[in-house]
Amino acid sequence: MKRRFLQTIPNQIGFTLLEIMVVVVLIGLSVSVIALNLERDVDQVAEEEARRFASLLEYLRDESILTGRLYGIEINELEGRYEFRRFDDEWGPVEEDDVLRPRTLPEYLELRFDSGQPGAVEHLLVIESLGEIQPFFLTIGGQDFDYVVNLSNTHNIVVQRKRHESG
């Protein structure tokens, strides 16, 4: 009896075309959802970069207070890059601190720097040995918004969001 039962079941090998199409559609939908979630908004990236710069500036301010050294950030607007400097008889790169490694923004973001002071060293943000920072405006431009890092009236480092002016 066992033998007859096994013989009555048709020998089906593989999948039907419908089953394969359903699997392909499900994979396609999954990939689409994942891709949409991974695509990052340009303005979100600009804000993250501005907040990263503000955090690194706070870190550098603390470092200058702890070590009693003069530090700076050299900003290269054309390359969308900034590098950390330390003054030891002359300005040189900070090499032994991985947190203060040179940073480059994604190419679709715009970097602008204004020292806010006439006669100041152009493109160099200076942090004095007691943590004092000269007034400045660093702007990271996204698609619809600019994110401006600067000092508040109480000398705190702040990030402000401003919509691009139309026209």
Steps between C-alpha positions, in 0.01 A plus 500: 500500500781731569632443155173595328470823698846612392427418140183711489684824591621671184874566484522880519847649474572876522270801527220628283540821303246671726697412814821637349325824393358552851845458655657743248231762571551465878877536464450808277269663755742427783794650311293812417404556863859452617636735233251773591591472867873515425473805274602792716351842474759765402375740767521227764863432405576876511352525850697195619822649363430837668433329833816290459703818440345662810583192710857489372538871574380440859750214528779725370398775742525254791837378369635856487390563860653173624831540317530879505577496127382707209296301246340582170282357228609570145198510270536434127172606341594391147575141603223486765761399756624606841813405693599547859816695583710556812739788558848394616728784381302475173173347383516127436250214467363313801624148425481294817125538558273290275194704602667809353581344165434703182138492385353530151132569439305311234542679166130593478530725810633856495743627764534873573701671773497858623743591777278791597804719568686727262872428502459146635690216334276400212361146519644432846274475803718559806434353848704677766682311774225582752226373270400837359382488140497791261158585353430304181233362270545159341221408260430157360252528216254225424227483240234722660671613820829642623633389837702775667742422783600801709529637853198615696506815714605280792789352293332161462539324168163479325363360173221697332291391203414763239296452185674595176391841382298480178601702203 
